[in-house]
Amino acid sequence: MTAKANKNDGILCVPIMDDMTIYNAQSLKETLLGYCHAGTQELQLDLSAVAEIDSAGLQLLLLLKAEAQKRGFTLRLLRHSEAVIEIFELLKLGMYFGDPIVIPANWKKS
Amino acid sequence: MSDINPALETFSQEVDELLAAMEEALLGLEGTPDDADCINSIFRAMHTIKGSSGLFGFDDVVAFTHEAETVLDRVRNGERAIDAELVSVLLACKDHTAQIIQHFLFNEDEPLPESLHQQSRALIAQLTGQSAAVGGMPSTQEEKADHFEVDDNTTDSSDNWVISLAFKQNALRNGMDPLSFIRYLQTLGKINEVIITMPTLPRIEDMDPEDCYLNFKIAFSSNADKRTIEDVFEFAEDDCDITILPPNSRQEHYLQLLADLPEDQVKRLGEMLIEIGALTEKEVAHTLNEQCADDNLDTKPLGEMLVDKNILQQPVVEQALKKQEAVKQKVNKESNYIRVDAAKLGYLINLVGELVISGAAMRLMVDKHGLSDVDDVASTMSHLVEDIRDTALQLRMVQIGETFTRFQRVVHDVSKELGKQIQLQITGGESELDKTVVEKINDPLTHLVRNSLDHGIETPAERLRAGKPEKGTIQLNAYHDSGRIVIQISDDGKGLDPEKIVAKAVAKGLVKQDQVLSKSEIYHLIFEPGLSTKEEASNLSGRGVGMDVVKRNIEALRGSVSVDSELGQGTTVTIHLPLTLAIIDGFMVEAQKERYIIPLSMVEECVEMNSDEWQIDDTQHYVNLRGQVLPYLRLGDFFHKNKKHTHTQRESLVVVRFGEAKAGFVVDELHGENQTVIKPLGKLFENLNGIGGATVLGSGDVALILDVQGLIQHAKKQVNPTLALSSSV
């Protein structure tokens, strides 16, 4: 199981436990798609455990964001991992997702 | 003065020098009021001080010197006369300028004291004759803007490379990670903005997370050139459509480079743009491929496609096209033909001929003395001489196209006259051949074309009845074939009727009633004198004079002509011509210690055997060659009639063919192939029987070139007429 949901009043908090890469993009998509149903009002993704993210993973996040806007629920990304922050920086995506990014104190930019 | 920074110090020195020069010039003006140099140097002083002061933000200096400069500019343009009064005002201005600059240099941040301000205004009033109140401030602003304009531009935020990446569906599966390319791109410059679009994104349910839907548009600032940036995406090429649009500042750069491109040769648009770095080879290749793949008839030109595809900005393409056009014109002007006196050219060809001969002579000596070390040098030189010969002969070559196009008019006029619809198609007009040949082929060609027009192509009504398009077609075609040029005149008319031709030929006594002739032999009969299949003669053709003349003309050029036809389908006349008349490949033979050259193209075969083995019929004057009756000629006897001579034991028979006629020349010895430079015979010998020209051999001896056509005729005359006919047809 890549992710485990905590359900609370239409707010889903899902920690992503795995890398977001092409290798598990398929299962990740299935999982995420599963949360996109009528009852969902807010989907929170905890990205702290994402040690690696590539274009396929990024693509899924973008897709989910678009889907959220379409279906009218909120997507929140929480606790971005270093890997996630790095590509958000690279592609100036912070503004697009609009979630506060907390840069950890021991942040080291490679 | 100690704490003035170095730049200001330089400024101060410069101002001192300029003002000193200005003073000197002003004083000089008192003597010679119209000295342009003096006025210029005063103007320059004010202008430079204004500019430098602007850099340091000394607005008041700028304001003041600006007014002075304006006045001086008018003086310079002759709009204002310089007089003693103006000179004294200008001198005052000079002093005042020095004063206010001193003030700023030593009291950096303090504003100009009111007294100096007043003085400024007073002087300006004196200069311009206006009221002092219209002082400098507005213009100061203006000037300031002027000076900082350049800086503004360079920091323009829109000055970015725009890189568009459209990844294909399988990019991710193929192991591409778009992000890694963008990461690498960072090493070359700064990514200012990224826009991610997913234009082909399906519904989330149908989306395959292993497909790539990402398109990137990246605003990128970097000093790298286009090649380098393109190379970043080198590995993504197959899985990604990449366009790299250069920033606007690059445009200027490209335009400059375009202007600087050398104008020595016309280049293709793509090449030019690659050269200046605006395009990369890949982009050009890619766009050209696309252009080719586009089946649309009205394909866009390369430049337009580049702009459409956002690879390049319009102005750069336009400029490149303009440049290309300019170069084209220039080159055209330069590479225009040089008109050379034909006589000079002829002289050159003659010299080359001599060169070929002396080359052969040298060869002879080298072989004779067995100088192996000279051999290499001699071979190299022979090659060079051959090249020179070919090039020199090339000079006389002209395209046959011009001759062909002249027939457009003929076809147009004649078809109107005859009430036929005929079009002329020309192909191979770029084939080249010797100018003399072109001139001489014109008449026979005209005749053949007129024949096609008159006899070949039917009237529209007839054509429709025959199920052919109303409009007839005549084709003129030329091509090179193994050192000769082939000219074809073909029509899609009614073709030749073999039966009619045979009937006519029998009536004329050219062939016997029961003679069996092949198709090509029958067609060849039309070249016989007095044979025309047209019942009544028109004013164009059909009188039966013509085809034989055509044939003779062509054969005089050492060419040959043949006809092929299909009844009801059309006729094709094919003419073979040598490319040049000046130098030929000859075949050298010897008879009675005299050497002769037979044009190699006319030699059919050589038979060498003991004379007693031959079945020569001396009375009937023919030789039996494998059962074939062949008229023959003993060259030795023919040319040395009065000489008594003995036949050598071994003789050779050279079988020559001219057109369809064949004959044998009996000679003593065969010498083989020889490059023959044809030397025309002098007036005195022009009408000699059987000799067409002469050539000089390497040994210095003269060899005669045989007029094969004449000799064959002669040989035939000696033979019993009935035998001659069967052998010649």
Chai-1 contact restraints between the chains, C-beta under 6 A:
chainA,res_idxA,chainB,res_idxB,connection_type,confidence,min_distance_angstrom,max_distance_angstrom,comment,restraint_id
A,I22,B,L172,contact,1.0,0.0,6.0,A-B,restraint_1
A,A25,B,P209,contact,1.0,0.0,6.0,A-B,restraint_2
A,A25,B,E210,contact,1.0,0.0,6.0,A-B,restraint_3
A,Q26,B,P209,contact,1.0,0.0,6.0,A-B,restraint_4
A,K29,B,P209,contact,1.0,0.0,6.0,A-B,restraint_5
A,D54,B,D177,contact,1.0,0.0,6.0,A-B,restraint_6
A,S55,B,D177,contact,1.0,0.0,6.0,A-B,restraint_7
A,S55,B,P178,contact,1.0,0.0,6.0,A-B,restraint_8
A,S55,B,L179,contact,1.0,0.0,6.0,A-B,restraint_9
A,A56,B,L172,contact,1.0,0.0,6.0,A-B,restraint_10
A,A56,B,P209,contact,1.0,0.0,6.0,A-B,restraint_11
A,Q59,B,L214,contact,1.0,0.0,6.0,A-B,restraint_12
A,L60,B,P209,contact,1.0,0.0,6.0,A-B,restraint_13
A,E67,B,I204,contact,1.0,0.0,6.0,A-B,restraint_14
A,I87,B,L179,contact,1.0,0.0,6.0,A-B,restraint_15
A,L91,B,V194,contact,1.0,0.0,6.0,A-B,restraint_16
A,K92,B,V194,contact,1.0,0.0,6.0,A-B,restraint_17
